[in-house]
Each structure stands twice: as structure tokens, then as C-alpha cells.
């Protein structure tokens, strides 16, 4: 029975509202607009009603409270109904069953069954046949009774079946029929698929046989490749030994060249140090030479000034000497004149005694002469004074000239010494420049030697890098070949195991070969082996031979087939599968065998090569298959 109804955000119920339906409550009453119809809509909505129109809305989200002037709209609507199941009227073991439904404004919705998420189908299955549901008679709206009374028999029957509780089983029956229809449809599709697969089975079997052949050919091909890889591995190992030897010798040469480079660098450093010292000495010599040149230039300037002054003094001296000579001559003339006049005076004095009378006559002349003599004496004194002055000036000038000559001589001596020192410095400078040129030449030679050594070192390093690269490649190839060899050994052991287990051979062929290996008695001792085991062909033409042989590769080779034929005809041994035999031609040639002879269990085929057409000149033909094949000793005619 209905126990409670809880609403939250559903239509006019903005707050969480709970209706408890205790025993004896049969109706809900209230004024218009109080929400009575919303309670019924909530019941229908919880039970799974999907029609927004029946819930008096345009869309399902209209059941969410839209808000009012004093309340904001709700984000979702929720309604929960609780049933008392103590009597077990619902198909569940729970004493109380809760059904809930929620919807959000984005359209998401969910159903809850006992607070766990459930499907709408689960809700409908729960209430089916109980009279509770969206289309059941538990909710009868206005006009619903008239609809039932005026309904056709089928609709009324549905109401009666729902009331009788059999609608659940009819629904299950319909669902089971739908499942059966789907199973039938799936069965039809599977039948079509089986038919299609059976149609493809033959081609698939053919492809499987080809794949088996391909595996067998691949195994043989891998064996050949492994053999080639082993040969390449041996050759590459030898080459690797040679490369390692060359690398060791190259390493020795590199060490020697490195030592030479170190020595050259040491000599170059010594040369650089010597050159630096020579440059320092050269700069010192240049500095001292410049100082000496400046000193010499100063001395030369002073010497030029002194020489010019000496010239002026010598010119003045010459002028004074000339003047002295002139004055000397004039003094001498005056002296001579005085002497002459003294002589004349003496003569006058001598004549004075004899010619006193002439004295008076000549007294005036004498006075004149005395005055003239006095004047001449004064002039002579003046000339003597001037002469003394000139002599002093000449002496002073001579002293100055001597001093200047001494200074000139000292300057010339200093100039000579300076010139000698300058010449010595020039010689030293020339020697140092020569030594520098020699050092530069040695440095150039050392640089050339170093360049050659560096070039040789670069060449050696390039060769070393190349050898290291070749060594790495050789090691890589060796590693790959070792891996290939390991894989080849693994494949070899696998192939030996497969060969031992005779994988790839037919069951009948295995049976014959096993009997031949286990029994040395006739007729099994006439079995040599299979055709594929006895033929040898190069790798290049293996595929061609495989194509040419086809299924004949599993033929059993016999030394003679009559004993085995008689043994099999007795019926004591039954072959498990179809087996082909071929006899060695030189043995079978003496026996009358038809070209094609068929027994119930095996076929013998013998061809005459002489009767085969010559196709060697046809396009695409390499040669006859028997020309490509080598066979074991004793089976040479098999090819």
C-alpha cells in the first residue's frame, strides 16, 4: 500500500514536502490552487509517465519549480514515493520499496529504486500486473471511466488482464517473441555467413597449402641465407682482424705523430720565446739607436752652429788680421817715416850746427815738422793703442777660436765616437736583424713542419675516424651476423627438429619413411627417401625447382618398386593417405612399367627426357630443370 510521498522543487512544491498516507486516509482535499492535481501529477511522473502533455506542460522540464517574486527557481525537481511491501504484493523481498525520479534543467534525468539508480524498464517491470502504473487502473482521471466503458473489447481486455495480473506475463511473452525474432534474424545472417565461408573454404584451403609450401620454401631459403651469412661472417671477421691490425698500427703512428707534434710545439714555443727576446733586444737597440740618433742630431746641430760661429769668427779674424796688416803697414810706414824724419832730424841737427842760419829759416818748418811729428806720434800712439786693442781682440778671438776649435774637435771626437757607436749599433742591429730573419726562417720552417705534421695528423685522424667508423660498421655487421648466426642456429635446431618430426610431409609419406627407417628388411629397405631430400639445387633456382616439382617433391624414391608393390597388394598394410612413388631410372629401366600406372593407393609416373620438347629457346625459359639439379650418389638418374 502507499505509505508516503516526498516532493522537492516539483511544480508548486518549492520546499521539501512529505505526505504520509497512514491507514484510513482515502483522499486529499484542499481549495483550488493548493496543489492537489500536482500531487497526482507527481505520482504519475514517478511511475514513469513520459508525456509532458498529460502532466499539463509543454516539455518535461516544466515540472521544475520556476521561481516566484520571493523565491528563486529550483535547479532540479525530485519526487519519491514509498510503498509498504510487507504483504509481498510487489515482486521484491524488501519490506519497503522507494521509487524516485529526478530531472535537471539541462534535461538530464534519472530513476531511483531503493535509492539506487535504476532504469525505467526496471520500474515498469516492478509494477507490471499490480494495477499500479501510468496506463493502469490505479489512476483514473476525469473521463477515464467513460473511455473504459466506450472502449473496444481489446482495450477492455487489457484493463482486465492488468487487474488479473497477467499483463506482466504477456509483456514477457512479447519480449521473448521479439528476442526469438532477433535470434532468427541472427541465425539467418549466420547461415549466410556460413555459406559464404564454405564458398571461401576451398580457396582458403588452397591458400593454406600454398602458405605451407611457402613456409617450406622459406625454411630452405633461410637455410641458404644462414649459410651465406656464416660465410660473410667469416669473411667480415677476417676483415675485422685486418682492420683492427691497421687500427693498432694507425694508433701507433698517431701516437708517434702526436709526440712529433708535441716536440714541434715545444720547439715552436722555444722559437717564439727566442723571437720574443730578439724582438725585445731589437726594440731596445731601436730605442738606443733612436736616442743616439737624437743625440747625434743635437750634436750635429750644435756642431753646425759652432761651425757657422767659427766661420763667422774666422771671417772676423781674417778681417781683423787684414786690418792688423793694414795697421801694421801703416805703423811700419809711420815708423819708417819717423825713422826717416829722425834721420832727417839728425841730418837737420847735423846741418843745424852748420846751418844755424838755416834753422831760423827752417824753424817754422821744424815746428811744423815737430807738430807733424807730434801729431804723427799721437797718431802712432793711437795706432799702437788700437793695435794693442786689436792684438787683445785678436788674442781674445784666437782664444775663442782655439776654444771653438777645441770644442769642435771635441764635438768631432764625440761625433766620431757616436758615429762609431752608431756604426757598431747598426752592425749589431744588422746582425740581430739577420739573426731575426734566420729565426723567422726557422719559425717558418717549423710552421711548415708543423703544418705538414698537422696535415698529416688530420689525415691520420681522418683515417683513424674512417677506420673507427669501419670498425664500428664491422662490429655492427659482426653483431648483426652474430644475431643472424644465433637466429640461424636457433632456426637450424628448429628445422632439424621439424625435419626430425617430418613437419610439412603428408601423413602417408611420414608413415612410409618411418617404416623405412625402422626396418632394414624388404620391402622397406628399397626406400631411399623423398625427392626433396635427394635433390640439391642452388639458391637462385630453388624457387623455380619448387614450382617445377610441385606436389612431386613429396614422392618416395625407391631403388625398385616391385617388392613394395607386391607387399602393399597383400593388404596387410594400409596407407593412411595418398602417397606417390618414383623409381631410380637405372634400376627401373629393366622393368616393364607403363608410362602411367595407377593403383588404388599410389601412382607411378615415368617420363623419357628424350621425348620431351626442347623449350630452351623460348622466351622466359632459363633451362631444363634436370640441368639445375644435383642428386646424391646412387640417385644420379633421378634428376
C-alpha positions in Angstrom: 0.0 0.0 0.0 1.0 3.6 -0.5 3.0 4.8 2.5 4.4 8.3 1.7 5.1 10.8 -1.0 8.0 13.3 -0.8 8.3 16.3 -3.2 11.1 18.8 -3.7 11.2 21.5 -6.4 8.3 19.8 -8.2 5.8 22.3 -9.7 4.4 24.4 -6.8 6.3 22.4 -4.1 9.4 24.6 -3.9 10.3 23.3 -0.4 10.7 19.7 0.5 7.2 18.4 1.3 6.3 15.0 2.6 2.8 13.4 2.5 2.4 10.4 4.9 -0.6 8.2 4.0 -1.4 6.4 7.2 -4.1 3.7 7.4 -7.6 5.2 6.8 -6.6 8.1 4.5 -8.5 7.7 1.3 -8.4 11.2 -0.3 -6.5 14.5 -0.4 -8.7 17.6 -0.1 -8.0 21.3 -0.4 -9.0 24.6 -2.0 -8.4 25.4 -5.6 -4.8 26.1 -6.4 -3.5 24.3 -3.4 -1.6 21.6 -5.5 -4.0 18.6 -5.3 -3.5 18.0 -9.1 0.3 18.4 -8.7 0.2 15.5 -6.2 -1.5 13.3 -8.8 1.0 14.5 -11.5 3.8 13.6 -9.1 2.5 10.1 -8.7 2.2 9.6 -12.5 5.6 11.2 -13.1 7.3 8.9 -10.6 5.6 5.8 -12.1 7.3 6.7 -15.5 4.9 8.9 -17.4 6.7 10.2 -20.4 4.1 12.6 -21.8 4.6 16.3 -20.8 1.1 17.0 -22.1 -0.5 14.6 -19.6 1.5 16.4 -16.9 0.0 19.7 -18.1 3.2 21.0 -19.6 4.9 21.7 -22.9 8.1 19.9 -22.1 9.3 17.6 -19.3 11.5 20.4 -17.6 8.2 22.3 -16.9 7.7 20.2 -13.8 10.7 22.1 -12.2 9.7 25.0 -9.9 10.2 28.2 -12.0 10.5 30.6 -9.1 8.4 33.5 -7.8 8.8 37.1 -6.7 10.2 35.9 -3.4 11.8 32.6 -4.3 14.4 31.8 -7.0 13.8 28.9 -9.4 14.9 25.4 -8.4 17.8 23.7 -10.2 16.1 20.3 -10.3 12.9 18.5 -9.4 12.7 15.4 -7.3 9.8 13.1 -6.2 9.9 10.0 -4.1 7.1 7.5 -3.4 7.3 4.8 -0.7 5.3 1.6 -0.7 4.8 -0.8 2.1 5.6 -4.3 0.8 5.1 -6.3 4.0 2.4 -8.3 2.3 4.7 -9.0 -0.7 2.3 -7.6 -3.3 5.4 -6.3 -5.3 7.9 -8.8 -6.6 10.7 -7.9 -4.2 12.0 -9.2 -0.9 12.2 -5.7 0.6 9.7 -4.7 3.3 9.6 -1.2 2.0 10.1 0.0 -1.6 11.1 3.5 -2.6 10.7 4.8 -6.1 12.2 8.2 -7.0 12.7 10.3 -10.1 14.9 13.4 -10.7 15.2 15.8 -13.6 17.6 18.8 -14.1 17.1 21.9 -16.2 19.6 20.7 -18.8 17.2 17.7 -19.5 19.2 15.1 -17.6 17.1 12.7 -15.6 17.4 9.5 -13.5 15.2 6.9 -11.8 15.9 5.6 -8.3 14.9 2.2 -6.9 15.5 2.0 -3.2 18.0 4.9 -3.5 19.9 3.2 -6.3 20.0 4.3 -9.9 17.6 2.2 -12.0 16.1 2.1 -15.5 12.6 3.0 -16.5 12.2 -0.6 -17.7 13.0 -1.8 -14.1 10.3 0.4 -12.7 7.7 -0.7 -15.2 8.6 -4.4 -14.7 8.2 -3.9 -10.9 4.6 -2.6 -11.2 3.5 -4.7 -14.2 0.4 -6.8 -13.3 -0.1 -4.9 -10.0 -2.6 -2.3 -11.3 -0.1 0.4 -10.5 1.4 2.2 -13.4 1.0 5.1 -15.8 -1.5 3.2 -18.0 -3.0 1.0 -15.3 -6.3 1.5 -13.5 -4.8 2.7 -10.2 -5.1 6.3 -11.5 -8.4 7.1 -13.0 -8.8 10.6 -14.3 -11.9 12.5 -15.2 -13.4 10.9 -18.3 -11.3 7.7 -17.8 -14.4 5.6 -16.8 -16.3 6.7 -19.9 -13.2 5.8 -22.0 -13.1 2.3 -20.5 -16.9 1.8 -20.9 -16.8 3.0 -24.5 -13.5 1.2 -25.3 -13.4 -1.8 -27.7 -13.1 -5.3 -26.4 -9.3 -5.3 -26.9 -8.8 -2.2 -24.7 -11.2 -3.5 -22.0 -9.4 -6.9 -22.1 -6.1 -5.0 -21.4 -7.7 -3.5 -18.4 -9.0 -6.8 -17.2 -5.6 -8.5 -17.8 -3.9 -5.8 -15.8 -6.4 -6.3 -13.0 -5.9 -10.1 -13.2 -2.1 -9.7 -13.1 -1.4 -11.5 -16.4 -0.3 -8.4 -18.3 3.2 -8.9 -16.9 3.4 -12.4 -18.5 2.0 -11.2 -21.8 4.6 -8.4 -21.9 7.3 -11.0 -21.2 5.9 -13.2 -23.9 6.0 -10.3 -26.4 9.6 -9.6 -25.3 10.5 -13.2 -25.7 9.0 -13.3 -29.2 11.0 -10.3 -30.1 14.1 -11.9 -28.9 13.2 -15.1 -30.8 12.7 -13.0 -33.9 16.1 -11.3 -33.4 17.7 -14.8 -32.9 16.1 -16.0 -36.1 17.4 -13.0 -37.9 20.9 -13.6 -36.5 20.6 -17.2 -37.4 19.7 -16.3 -41.0 22.7 -14.0 -41.1 24.9 -16.7 -39.6 23.6 -19.1 -42.2 24.5 -16.6 -44.9 28.0 -16.2 -43.3 28.5 -20.0 -43.1 27.5 -20.3 -46.8 29.9 -17.6 -47.7 32.7 -19.1 -45.6 32.1 -22.5 -47.1 32.3 -20.9 -50.5 35.6 -19.4 -49.5 36.8 -22.5 -47.7 38.2 -24.2 -50.9 40.2 -21.1 -51.9 41.3 -20.8 -48.2 42.5 -24.4 -48.2 44.4 -23.8 -51.4 45.9 -20.7 -49.9 46.8 -22.7 -46.8 48.5 -25.3 -48.9 50.4 -22.5 -50.7 51.2 -21.0 -47.4 52.6 -24.3 -46.2 54.7 -24.6 -49.4 55.8 -21.0 -48.8 56.9 -21.9 -45.3 58.8 -24.9 -46.5 60.5 -22.8 -49.3 61.1 -20.0 -46.8 62.8 -22.5 -44.4 65.1 -23.7 -47.2 65.7 -20.1 -48.3 66.6 -19.2 -44.7 69.0 -22.1 -44.5 70.7 -20.9 -47.6 70.8 -17.3 -46.3 72.2 -18.6 -43.0 74.9 -20.4 -44.8 75.7 -17.2 -46.8 75.6 -15.2 -43.6 78.0 -17.6 -41.9 80.4 -17.2 -44.9 80.0 -13.4 -44.8 80.6 -13.6 -41.0 83.9 -15.4 -41.5 85.0 -13.0 -44.2 84.0 -10.0 -42.2 85.7 -11.4 -39.1 88.9 -11.7 -41.1 88.4 -8.2 -42.5 87.7 -7.0 -38.9 91.0 -8.6 -37.8 92.8 -6.8 -40.6 91.0 -3.5 -39.7 91.9 -3.9 -36.1 95.6 -4.5 -37.0 95.5 -1.4 -39.3 93.9 0.4 -36.5 96.5 -0.6 -34.0 99.3 0.4 -36.4 97.4 3.7 -37.1 97.2 4.2 -33.4 101.0 3.8 -33.1 101.5 6.2 -36.0 99.1 8.6 -34.4 101.0 8.4 -31.1 104.3 9.0 -32.9 102.8 11.9 -34.8 101.3 13.3 -31.6 104.8 13.1 -30.0 106.3 14.8 -33.0 103.6 17.4 -32.8 104.4 17.9 -29.1 108.1 18.3 -29.9 107.3 20.7 -32.7 105.1 22.7 -30.4 107.9 22.7 -27.8 110.4 23.9 -30.4 107.9 26.4 -31.7 107.4 27.7 -28.1 111.2 28.0 -27.8 111.4 29.8 -31.1 108.6 32.1 -30.0 110.5 32.8 -26.8 113.8 33.4 -28.7 111.9 35.6 -31.2 110.3 37.5 -28.3 113.7 38.0 -26.7 115.1 39.1 -30.1 112.2 41.4 -30.5 112.8 42.9 -27.1 116.5 43.3 -27.9 115.7 44.8 -31.3 113.3 47.3 -29.6 116.0 48.1 -27.1 118.5 48.7 -29.9 116.0 50.7 -31.8 115.3 52.8 -28.7 119.0 53.2 -28.0 119.7 53.9 -31.7 116.9 56.5 -31.7 118.4 58.1 -28.6 121.9 58.1 -30.2 120.4 59.4 -33.4 118.7 62.2 -31.4 122.0 62.9 -29.6 123.9 62.9 -32.8 121.4 65.1 -34.4 121.7 67.5 -31.4 125.5 67.4 -31.6 125.4 67.9 -35.4 123.1 70.9 -34.9 125.4 72.2 -32.2 128.4 71.5 -34.4 126.7 73.2 -37.3 126.0 76.2 -35.1 129.6 76.2 -33.8 130.9 75.7 -37.3 128.9 78.6 -38.5 130.1 80.7 -35.5 133.6 79.5 -36.2 133.3 80.6 -39.8 132.0 84.0 -38.6 134.9 84.2 -36.1 137.4 83.2 -38.7 135.9 85.7 -41.1 136.1 88.4 -38.4 139.6 87.2 -37.5 140.6 87.4 -41.2 139.1 90.9 -41.3 140.9 91.9 -38.2 144.1 90.3 -39.4 143.8 92.2 -42.6 143.0 95.3 -40.6 146.1 94.4 -38.4 148.2 94.1 -41.5 146.9 97.4 -42.8 147.5 99.0 -39.5 150.9 97.3 -39.3 151.8 98.5 -42.6 150.6 101.9 -41.7 152.5 101.7 -38.4 155.6 100.5 -40.3 155.2 103.3 -42.7 154.8 105.7 -39.8 157.8 104.2 -38.1 159.7 104.3 -41.3 158.6 107.9 -41.7 159.6 108.6 -38.1 162.9 107.0 -38.7 163.3 108.9 -41.8 162.3 112.0 -40.1 164.6 111.2 -37.2 167.3 110.7 -39.7 166.4 113.9 -41.3 166.2 115.4 -37.8 169.7 114.1 -37.2 170.7 115.5 -40.5 169.0 118.7 -39.5 170.7 118.6 -36.2 174.0 118.0 -38.0 173.1 120.6 -40.5 171.9 122.7 -37.6 175.3 123.4 -36.5 176.4 124.2 -40.0 173.4 125.8 -40.9 172.1 127.7 -37.9 171.3 130.2 -40.2 169.1 127.8 -41.9 167.5 126.8 -38.6 165.8 130.0 -38.2 164.8 129.8 -41.7 163.6 126.4 -41.3 162.5 126.8 -37.7 159.0 127.2 -38.8 159.4 124.1 -41.0 160.8 122.4 -37.9 158.0 123.4 -35.8 155.7 122.3 -38.4 157.6 119.1 -38.7 157.6 118.8 -34.9 153.9 119.4 -34.8 153.5 117.0 -37.6 155.8 114.6 -35.7 153.9 115.1 -32.6 150.7 114.6 -34.5 152.2 111.5 -36.1 153.4 110.3 -32.6 149.9 110.8 -31.3 148.6 109.1 -34.3 151.2 106.4 -33.7 150.2 106.1 -30.1 146.6 105.9 -31.1 147.6 103.3 -33.7 149.6 101.5 -31.1 146.7 101.6 -28.7 144.4 100.4 -31.5 147.0 97.8 -32.3 147.1 96.7 -28.7 143.3 96.6 -28.7 143.4 94.7 -31.9 146.0 92.4 -30.6 143.9 91.8 -27.5 140.9 91.3 -29.7 142.9 89.0 -31.9 144.2 87.2 -28.8 140.7 87.0 -27.5 139.4 86.0 -30.9 142.3 83.5 -31.1 141.4 82.2 -27.7 137.8 81.9 -28.7 138.8 80.3 -31.9 141.0 77.9 -30.0 138.2 77.2 -27.6 135.8 76.8 -30.5 138.4 74.6 -32.3 138.8 72.6 -29.1 135.0 72.3 -28.8 134.8 71.5 -32.5 137.5 68.9 -32.1 135.7 67.5 -29.0 132.4 67.6 -30.9 134.1 65.9 -33.9 135.6 63.4 -31.5 132.2 62.8 -29.8 130.6 62.7 -33.3 133.3 60.1 -34.3 132.6 58.1 -31.2 128.9 58.4 -31.6 129.2 57.5 -35.3 131.4 54.6 -34.3 128.9 53.5 -31.7 126.1 54.1 -34.2 128.0 52.0 -36.7 128.5 49.4 -34.0 124.8 49.5 -33.2 124.0 49.4 -36.9 126.2 46.3 -37.2 124.6 44.8 -34.1 121.2 45.7 -35.4 122.1 44.2 -38.8 123.3 41.1 -37.1 120.2 40.9 -34.9 118.0 41.5 -38.0 120.0 38.8 -39.7 119.5 36.5 -36.7 115.8 37.5 -36.6 115.5 36.7 -40.3 117.2 33.4 -39.6 114.9 32.8 -36.6 111.9 33.8 -38.7 113.1 31.4 -41.4 113.4 28.7 -38.7 110.0 29.6 -37.4 108.6 29.4 -41.0 110.3 26.1 -41.4 108.9 25.0 -38.1 105.5 26.3 -39.1 105.7 24.5 -42.4 106.8 21.4 -40.5 104.0 21.9 -38.0 101.5 22.5 -40.8 102.8 19.3 -42.5 102.6 17.5 -39.3 99.1 18.9 -38.6 98.0 18.0 -42.1 99.5 14.5 -41.6 97.8 14.4 -38.2 94.5 15.5 -39.7 94.9 12.9 -42.4 95.8 10.3 -39.8 92.9 11.4 -37.6 90.6 11.3 -40.6 91.9 7.9 -41.4 91.5 6.9 -37.8 87.9 8.2 -37.8 87.3 6.3 -41.0 88.9 3.2 -39.6 86.9 3.7 -36.4 83.8 4.1 -38.5 84.7 1.0 -40.5 85.4 -0.8 -37.2 82.0 0.3 -35.8 80.4 -0.8 -39.0 82.3 -4.1 -38.9 81.3 -4.5 -35.3 77.7 -3.7 -36.1 77.8 -6.1 -39.1 79.5 -8.7 -36.8 76.9 -8.1 -34.2 74.1 -8.4 -36.8 75.8 -11.5 -38.2 76.2 -13.0 -34.7 72.5 -12.3 -34.1 71.7 -13.8 -37.5 74.0 -16.7 -36.7 72.3 -17.1 -33.3 68.9 -16.9 -35.1 70.2 -19.2 -37.8 71.4 -21.7 -35.2 68.0 -21.4 -33.4 66.3 -21.9 -36.8 68.7 -24.7 -37.6 67.8 -26.5 -34.4 64.1 -25.8 -35.1 64.4 -27.0 -38.7 66.3 -30.1 -37.5 63.6 -30.7 -35.0 61.0 -30.1 -37.8 62.9 -32.4 -40.1 63.2 -35.0 -37.4 59.4 -34.7 -36.8 58.9 -34.6 -40.6 56.8 -31.5 -40.5 55.3 -30.4 -43.8 55.1 -34.0 -45.2 51.9 -35.9 -45.8 50.7 -38.4 -43.3 51.2 -41.3 -45.7 54.7 -40.1 -46.6 55.6 -39.9 -42.9 54.3 -43.4 -42.4 56.4 -44.9 -45.3 59.6 -43.0 -44.2 59.2 -44.0 -40.6 58.8 -47.7 -41.6 61.8 -47.5 -43.9 64.0 -46.0 -41.1 62.8 -48.6 -38.5 63.0 -51.7 -40.7 66.1 -52.8 -42.7 64.2 -55.7 -44.3 62.4 -55.8 -47.6 60.4 -54.1 -48.9 61.3 -51.1 -46.8 65.0 -51.3 -47.5 64.3 -50.2 -51.1 63.1 -46.8 -49.9 65.8 -44.2 -50.5 63.9 -41.1 -49.2 61.7 -38.3 -50.6 62.5 -36.4 -53.8 63.1 -33.1 -51.9 65.7 -34.8 -49.6 67.7 -36.2 -52.5 67.9 -33.2 -54.8 70.3 -30.4 -54.4 69.9 -27.1 -56.3 71.4 -23.6 -55.9 69.5 -20.9 -54.1 68.9 -18.9 -57.2 66.9 -21.6 -58.8 65.4 -23.2 -55.7 62.0 -21.4 -56.2 61.9 -22.5 -59.9 62.5 -26.1 -58.9 59.9 -25.8 -56.2 57.4 -24.6 -58.8 58.5 -27.3 -61.3 58.2 -30.1 -58.7 55.0 -29.0 -57.1 53.5 -31.9 -55.1 56.1 -34.3 -56.7 58.6 -33.0 -54.1 57.0 -35.5 -51.6 57.3 -38.5 -53.9 59.0 -41.5 -52.3 62.2 -42.6 -54.2 62.6 -46.4 -54.5 65.5 -48.4 -55.7 62.9 -50.8 -57.1 59.2 -50.6 -56.6 58.0 -54.2 -57.4 58.7 -55.6 -53.9 56.9 -52.7 -52.2 54.0 -53.0 -54.7 53.6 -56.7 -54.0 53.8 -56.1 -50.3 51.1 -53.4 -50.4 48.9 -55.6 -52.7 48.7 -58.2 -49.9 46.6 -55.7 -47.9 48.4 -56.3 -44.7 49.4 -52.6 -44.5 47.0 -49.8 -45.3 48.4 -46.4 -46.3 46.8 -43.6 -44.2 46.8 -41.2 -47.1 47.7 -40.8 -50.8 51.4 -41.5 -51.5 53.4 -41.1 -54.7 56.5 -43.2 -55.6 59.2 -42.8 -58.1 61.9 -45.4 -59.0 65.5 -44.7 -59.8 65.7 -44.8 -63.6 68.7 -47.0 -63.9 67.1 -49.7 -61.7 63.6 -49.2 -63.1 64.7 -49.2 -66.8 65.0 -53.0 -66.8 61.5 -53.4 -65.5 58.4 -53.2 -67.8 56.4 -50.3 -66.4 53.7 -48.4 -68.2 54.1 -44.7 -68.7 51.3 -44.0 -66.3 50.3 -46.8 -63.9 47.7 -46.3 -61.2 47.0 -48.4 -58.2 44.3 -47.7 -55.7 46.8 -46.2 -53.2 49.7 -44.8 -55.3 50.7 -43.6 -58.7 53.9 -44.2 -60.6 55.0 -41.8 -63.3 57.9 -42.3 -65.6 59.0 -39.8 -68.3 61.6 -40.2 -71.0 63.7 -37.0 -71.3 64.4 -37.7 -74.9 60.7 -37.4 -75.8 60.3 -34.0 -74.1 60.2 -31.0 -76.4 63.2 -28.5 -76.5 62.0 -25.2 -75.0 65.4 -23.7 -74.2 65.0 -21.0 -76.9 61.5 -20.0 -75.8 61.1 -16.5 -74.1 61.5 -16.6 -70.3 62.9 -20.2 -70.3 66.2 -20.5 -68.2 67.0 -24.2 -68.8 65.6 -27.6 -68.2 65.0 -28.3 -64.5 67.1 -31.6 -64.6 70.1 -29.4 -65.7 69.9 -27.3 -62.5 69.7 -30.3 -60.1 72.4 -32.3 -58.4 71.4 -35.6 -56.8 73.1 -37.8 -54.2 75.4 -40.6 -55.3 73.4 -43.5 -56.3 70.5 -41.4 -57.4 72.1 -39.6 -60.3 69.4 -40.7 -62.7 66.7 -39.2 -60.5 67.2 -35.7 -61.9 
